[in-house]
Amino acid sequence: MNDLRIFETQDGSHSIFAEQFGVSYHSKYGAIQETQHVFIDAALRFKAVEKKELHVLEMGFGTGLNAYMTYLEAQKHNLHIHYTAVEAYPLTQAQWKNLNYAEQLQEDRKAFDIFHTTPWNIPIKINENFELLKLLQRFEDLDFSPQFDIIYYDTFAPDAQPELWEVELFQKMYDALLKGGVLVTYCAKGVVKRTMKSVGFEIEGLQGPPGKREMTRATKVN
Ligand SMILES: C[S@@+](CC[C@H](N)C(=O)[O-])C[C@H]1O[C@@H](n2cnc3c(N)ncnc32)[C@H](O)[C@@H]1O
């Protein structure tokens, strides 16, 4: 996609607006706040209580913010993360170079850049705490056997890409999770929750990030 423009969200961190889909990559109320709340707190910290070695699947690598913040959390709490991120339309260097996440988080800029410069489709050990596999692929073409503890379901919203919120993809997500695994998403639409439920997920509505009333955590119970 080349019709992308960077903008500043309300917590000072950048996001990207995709003209083609008419949506942004994160909440306008705060990209870093959203990642912290929806993905790090409601999934990574939640599962890290029981396990220190975790397999994470991210649907939509995008800016790399979720991956980068997961890496920072893994270092802080000595977790061992195997991170698989799927993306069909990677940002160009000119786009990701301008993102301000490392500065906003007061962290190492070089580490953020590594997430973008490592090659696609090859597992790379970033350090003792973090292994990264970026798959350059369309979500629709995925097929995983059960292997993940966590799925960050971070595709564009249902209004922009309804086909990514239907039963086929949620069945694939369910099949990709280990028993007890969780899928989290910022989305809390009733129809989406019902679709997740229909493939076997147990659904929890959790408080949403700033600016949003609710988010969803779905668990593969059996
Ligand atoms: C909401 S953004 C992801 C934000 C990202 N997690 C981050 O931390 O910046 C959705 C992402 O899904 C990607 N995407 C959209 N449709 C896709 C598809 N059919 N297959 C794979 N990736 C897709 C977009 O290019 C975009 O990067």
The ligand as a Gaussian input file, in Angstrom:
#p B3LYP/6-31G(d) Opt

LIG

0 1
 C       -4.608000      -2.522000      12.173000
 S       -3.192000      -2.678000      11.127000
 C       -2.004000      -3.529000      12.129000
 C       -1.326000      -2.722000      13.185000
 C       -0.127000      -3.439000      13.715000
 N       -0.453000      -4.573000      14.524000
 C        0.775000      -2.480000      14.418000
 O        1.195000      -2.757000      15.585000
 O        1.116000      -1.478000      13.819000
 C       -3.698000      -4.032000      10.061000
 C       -2.576000      -4.643000       9.240000
 O       -3.076000      -5.730000       8.496000
 C       -2.474000      -5.723000       7.191000
 N       -3.395000      -6.431000       6.274000
 C       -4.588000      -5.972000       5.790000
 N       -5.181000      -6.943000       5.049000
 C       -4.359000      -8.019000       5.071000
 C       -4.453000      -9.333000       4.529000
 N       -5.510000      -9.712000       3.813000
 N       -3.436000     -10.208000       4.768000
 C       -2.357000      -9.819000       5.485000
 N       -2.200000      -8.570000       6.037000
 C       -3.207000      -7.693000       5.835000
 C       -2.308000      -4.254000       6.882000
 O       -1.317000      -4.048000       5.911000
 C       -1.943000      -3.688000       8.243000
 O       -0.548000      -3.675000       8.442000

